[in-house]
Amino acid sequence: MNPAEQYILNQPEPFRAILLHLQILVEHTLPEIELKYKYKIPFYYLKGKPFCYFNASHKKQFVDVGFVKGPQIKIHQEHQITENRKKMMSLRYTSLDAINDNIFIDVLKAASELY
């Protein structure tokens, strides 16, 4: 098992369930994507370039899915968190029920078109 998968499985609930669900969505939507362990978190690479990461923030109680080319993604902007970041954008989830699969998949597809 690679360190990125270990990171996900070692998370307490509800983070583990959220991360596993997001992992399934990412890998099903973009089968060519590669999961690595960078910066001590799971980081997906697409066509050899950084694509998005998963970060479980225990302190702030959410899972952050950060997109490297986030500001270039023009759909579902009402769900995007930028917090004064110029190169990154995040989608944040506090529970499994908070994930709208269709929105997440739309964002994944839009982001993948930038590569």
Secondary structure, 3 states (H helix, E strand, C coil): CCHHHHHHHCCCCCHHHHHHHHHHHHHHHCCCCEEEEECCEEEEEECCEEEEEEEEECCCCEEEEEECCHHHCCCCHHHCECCCCCCCEEEEECCHHHCCHHHHHHHHHHHHCCC
